[in-house]
Amino acid sequence: MPKKERMKGTKIVVESLMDEGVEYIFGIPGGSIIPLYDEYYDSDIKHILMRHEQAAAHAADGYARSTGRTGVCTATSGPGATNLVTGIATAYMDSVPMVALTGQVPTTSIGNDAFQEADITGITLSITKHNYLVKDVNELQRIIKEAFYIASTGRPGPVLIDLPKDVQTGDAEYNPETTVNLRGYKPTYKGHPAQIKKAADMIIAAERPVIIAGGGVTISGANKELINLAELLNIPVATTIMGKGTFPEDHLLSLGILGMHGTKYANYSVSGSDLIIAIGTRFSDRVTGDVSRFASDAKIIHIDIDPAEIGKNVRVDLPIVGDSKNILNSLVSVLKTNISKETKYKNWLDKVTTWKKEYPLYFDKKADTLKPQYVIKKLYEATNGDAIMVTEVGQHQMWTAQYYLCKNPRQFISSGGLGTMGYGFPASLGVKMGLPDRLVFDVAGDGSFQMNCQELATAVQNNIDVKVAIINNGYLGMVRQWQELFYNRRYSNTRLGYLPDFVKFAESYNAKGIRVTKKSEVEDAIKEAVKHDGPVLIDFRVEEEENVFPMVPAGAPLTNILEVDKI
Amino acid sequence: MKHVLAALVENKPGTLARILNLFRRRGFNIESAAVGETDDPEISRLTIVVNGDNNVVEQVIKQLNKLIEVIKVSNLSQDTMVGRELAIIKVAVDKETMGEIIGLSEIFRAKIIDVSMKSLVIEITGDEDKVNAFVDVMRRFGIKEMARTGLVALARGPKATKVEKEEV
């Protein structure tokens, strides 16, 4: 057992990170964080030098989402720290465990508007689960320990630690046996047995139940339990985008995703149900449509670890606060002792199956042009549905959500809550670092990709073997789609007009670039990219004005669905 | 409807900013907030008066509870709490009104704590209604300045908003 020892602040940071099992740090150095970087220089933790701090935060986020472990990023004070903000907000919205370490001007200069000073704890107040400005090196170890504990437990989220330069260079005692004791933070993990019993009664009494599984199921690792519950009684399962993969999408009971660009049958099933079992989901407006008309015939059981989510957006008939894995386990065993053969919802399942047959996802497969959906479908086939799919934000993201069926949680990695363009590529680097044996694709739009395309340098430098599929339509496509549908086709500032030659762009970084303009080239290009050892960028020149359908317009009820004209 | 919340929070720099930011961020309106140390100097007690329906207040309490530095939050029911507010009021005065103001202050059991030829500073303690009533009475003499603490409150009887003993 290591002994108590006096050491420098920066050494305390690195020792603490090692204690937490941190493998990688994503970041960029700068003036106020040089002491910590000096410590990184000799450390066993691998630091990945990014090209923009936003990308560092996204990479840490991608690492966290793919592995379930806490991601770590570092930036300097001022602009370094503010550049992290979008990445931190992205992680916060999707409950991703992350610790961000920022440099800060010395404590003696704080508040004086010193060079590269920014009030980053103030700035990130609303987008962190918690944050710290370390004013005394003696508190440093406790704070780091607390930060990791807070970030990774309960409903996870990002925690920022601001490290003034003199705290980094000061010294204090390091005690390896320090423990965390936070009287104001005690997450509930076990569901209340009486509530679970009531839930079982409601499920047995129901005639048209549907499960909605969200990102909480992934975080909790409750996918097996979810399958057990669904299969026990044959309850159809729709997932949110964040919950994609928690229930195998090729399963007979799977309804795919629900919400704005969800399948018609998922939205019909949820709207027609008499009982919704919602697990680890916060009923985002993209999921519910008009909340006042959301599943109006249904009672709602809401299972969530965050009590503040209960009743926040929709009325809830039965809340169960706790960890979904625990709760589903108990629920399944209570149900097993109480069900009879009749509880199988036969008529309901027939109806759901009919909807599935009647309203499949549709695009024109016979078109001569290169349809974006076709590209995603081919990606799915060529990778046996086995790749980790990271996305940017926009039309390509929704097409990937629709056409790349996932069998496992942590397989679809996407900025669901904040909708951050530029997320996918840097996140995919973190994903690949976390899961080096997996095939990782970033499906990107030409707009989104350009928001963090500088990270190709990071990928090549560290030989992080990710494949980027740019669904290139020359537009900020999702906004263009809204303009087409709701703004009389007035394409204000959505035509990108000038794009780089993405193949040459890749080559300028010594990466491989492939251009695809025809359907016949798609499959070969994907195979070639997969075979190539190292980062590859495929520029898919797809049909420019293709829309994502089905679509529930913002604020409309889920049954109000716009569809493609099947000519 | 008016709700009185009592929150025990860590007495640390930044805690209050975090709490107030939460109200701003979630669009909750604070009617008054009063904060001070408790018998344990590491813990402060914050009394917040919020206006809103039960759902809003429930959400406020849940969001407060999510803050790491908030240890405990109670919703003090209006009927079973004792609450007091203190106000100090500077009232314009002349020879004619002096006697009347002093008389009214006595009726309200308010105290005169500063006297000049042109003004009196009067201290009054009571529940919100009493303070409001006194303020209304003083208004016609001309209120030059006023400061109110906002409500502080405790539950009646032995029930207390306390930090539970920690299991070590």
Interface residues (C-beta under 8 A of the other chain):
Chain A: T121 G122 L125 S126 K129 H130 L133 I150 N181 L182 R183 G184 Y185 D306 P307 A308 I310 G311 K312
Chain B: V9 E10 G14 A17 R18 N21 R25 N55 E58 Q59 K62 Q63 N65 K66 L67 I68 E69 V70 I71 V163 E166
